[in-house]
Amino acid sequence: DAMVIQNPRYQVTQFGKPVTLSCSQTLNHNVMYWYQQKSSQAPKLLFHYYDKDFNNEADTPDNFQSRRPNTSFCFLDIRSPGLGDAAMYLCATSKVFGAGGDTQYFGPGTRLTVL
Amino acid sequence: DQQVKQNSPSLSVQEGRISILNCDYTNSMFDYFLWYKKYPAEGPTFLISISSIKDKNEDGRFTVFLNKSAKHLSLHIVPSQPGDSAVYFCATRFLSGTYKYIFGTGTRLKVLA
């Protein structure tokens, strides 16, 4: 089945220790998104890639970076995780951005714990 | 302030009855709305959408109603089934320079057998 895969499902890191979350897709979609969802809050879009074009949301902290080495993979790097970065991180894909056909397909998420 | 609000964190409904999940939004420029369903340990999955040129969209047991004057939309599930028990997110996509996606906080629906 075509799908969006996130690894690992659970990640524990230490305060200030860089961490990378991984997302891969077999849908061959052009757009990949990263969302942050804190407990009892709405998923919040951090950034997205349209092909190789990176688009950062205005209020995404500089601590968060992303890489997309190819169509299938996208990584979320947190350079110096703070306690406030503990959250569920959701990866999503869509065929196009911002028009018909932009239905987003989500992975199961990675729950990040910061000690 | 660009917000999508789901004021009911949870809802319980008897199997076979109607479930009504509500969503309010703050910006009349929002013109496209979506509902996602999320089961535990899974990512949200798209359920149904509606454009602001319509006031109703139906897909099987699921109907979304849009009241633009009240800035309110609702998702009706009829009849409700135990398998519908999940968290439901309301979301909007709108154009502000570039496209923006905003989600609500979700409503946990429990359908009682």
Interface residues (C-beta under 8 A of the other chain):
Chain A: V4 Y33 Y35 S40 Q41 A42 P43 K44 L45 N55 L90 A92 F97 G98 D102 T103 Q104 Y105 F106 G107 P108 G109
Chain B: V4 P9 L34 Y36 A41 E42 G43 P44 T45 F46 S49 F89 R93 L95 T98 Y99 K100 Y101 I102 F103 G104 T105 G106
